[in-house]
């Protein structure tokens, strides 16, 4: 980072740099979610899973099915996707499921 005439400019430059890094991380994370959802749609059991989402099956059953898909994806794709994605989503699997449901219903 260059030297500025005013200290505040150095602080603002550092913040902007941090925001750029954060924006890049968020975009990378979003790409990984899109890839995960694409993977789900390519599974042979996806059609059945989508029927469950659109029917009156309990949310618990949908979450359980999604958790199985998530764990299998994690086991087979951890090397490619990286640990960070799974570390950050481990406690948000139901939220991921809700987001996937919105792509099905939308």
C-alpha positions as CSV (number, residue, x, y, z in Angstrom):
1,X,0.0,0.0,0.0
2,X,1.4,3.4,-1.0
3,X,2.1,6.2,1.4
4,X,-0.6,8.9,1.4
5,X,-0.5,12.6,2.4
6,X,-3.3,12.0,4.9
7,X,-3.5,9.0,7.2
8,X,-7.2,8.6,6.6
9,X,-6.4,7.8,2.9
10,X,-4.3,4.8,4.0
11,X,-7.2,3.6,6.2
12,X,-9.7,4.0,3.3
13,X,-7.3,2.3,0.9
14,X,-7.0,-0.7,3.3
15,X,-10.7,-0.9,3.7
16,X,-11.3,-0.9,0.0
17,X,-8.7,-3.6,-0.5
18,X,-10.4,-5.7,2.2
19,X,-13.8,-5.2,0.5
20,X,-12.3,-6.3,-2.8
21,X,-11.0,-9.4,-1.2
22,X,-14.3,-10.1,0.5
23,X,-16.2,-9.6,-2.8
24,X,-13.9,-12.1,-4.5
25,X,-14.4,-14.6,-1.7
26,X,-18.2,-14.2,-1.9
27,X,-18.2,-14.6,-5.7
28,X,-16.0,-17.8,-5.4
29,X,-18.4,-19.1,-2.7
30,X,-21.4,-18.3,-4.9
31,X,-19.8,-20.2,-7.8
32,X,-19.4,-23.2,-5.5
33,X,-23.0,-23.2,-4.5
34,X,-24.1,-22.9,-8.1
35,X,-21.9,-25.9,-8.9
36,X,-23.3,-27.9,-6.0
37,X,-26.9,-27.2,-7.1
38,X,-26.0,-28.1,-10.7
39,X,-24.6,-31.4,-9.3
40,X,-27.8,-32.1,-7.4
41,X,-29.9,-31.6,-10.6
42,X,-27.7,-34.1,-12.4
43,X,-28.2,-36.8,-9.8
44,X,-30.5,-39.7,-10.9
45,X,-32.5,-39.3,-7.6
46,X,-33.0,-35.5,-8.2
47,X,-36.3,-35.9,-10.0
48,X,-37.7,-37.8,-7.0
49,X,-36.2,-35.2,-4.6
50,X,-37.8,-32.3,-6.5
51,X,-41.2,-34.1,-6.4
52,X,-40.8,-34.3,-2.7
53,X,-40.0,-30.6,-2.5
54,X,-43.1,-29.7,-4.5
55,X,-45.4,-32.1,-2.5
56,X,-46.5,-32.1,1.0
57,X,-43.7,-34.1,2.4
58,X,-42.4,-32.9,5.7
59,X,-39.7,-30.4,5.8
60,X,-37.7,-32.7,8.1
61,X,-37.7,-35.4,5.4
62,X,-36.6,-32.9,2.7
63,X,-33.8,-31.7,5.0
64,X,-32.7,-35.3,5.7
65,X,-32.6,-36.2,2.0
66,X,-30.7,-33.0,1.3
67,X,-28.2,-33.7,4.1
68,X,-27.5,-37.1,2.6
69,X,-26.8,-35.5,-0.8
70,X,-24.6,-32.9,0.9
71,X,-22.5,-35.5,2.8
72,X,-22.1,-37.5,-0.4
73,X,-21.0,-34.5,-2.3
74,X,-18.6,-33.5,0.4
75,X,-17.1,-37.0,0.5
76,X,-16.5,-37.1,-3.3
77,X,-15.7,-33.4,-4.0
78,X,-13.8,-32.2,-1.0
79,X,-10.5,-32.3,-2.9
80,X,-11.9,-30.2,-5.8
81,X,-14.1,-27.8,-3.9
82,X,-11.8,-27.3,-0.9
83,X,-12.3,-27.5,2.8
84,X,-13.4,-23.8,3.2
85,X,-16.7,-24.4,1.5
86,X,-17.6,-27.3,3.6
87,X,-16.3,-25.7,6.8
88,X,-18.5,-22.7,6.2
89,X,-21.6,-24.6,5.2
90,X,-21.5,-27.5,7.7
91,X,-23.9,-25.9,10.1
92,X,-25.9,-24.3,7.3
93,X,-27.0,-27.3,5.4
94,X,-30.7,-26.6,6.0
95,X,-30.2,-23.0,4.8
96,X,-28.6,-24.4,1.6
97,X,-31.5,-26.7,1.2
98,X,-33.9,-23.8,1.5
99,X,-31.9,-22.0,-1.2
100,X,-32.1,-25.0,-3.4
101,X,-35.8,-25.3,-2.8
102,X,-36.2,-21.7,-4.0
103,X,-34.4,-22.5,-7.3
104,X,-36.9,-25.4,-7.8
105,X,-40.0,-23.4,-7.0
106,X,-38.8,-20.2,-8.7
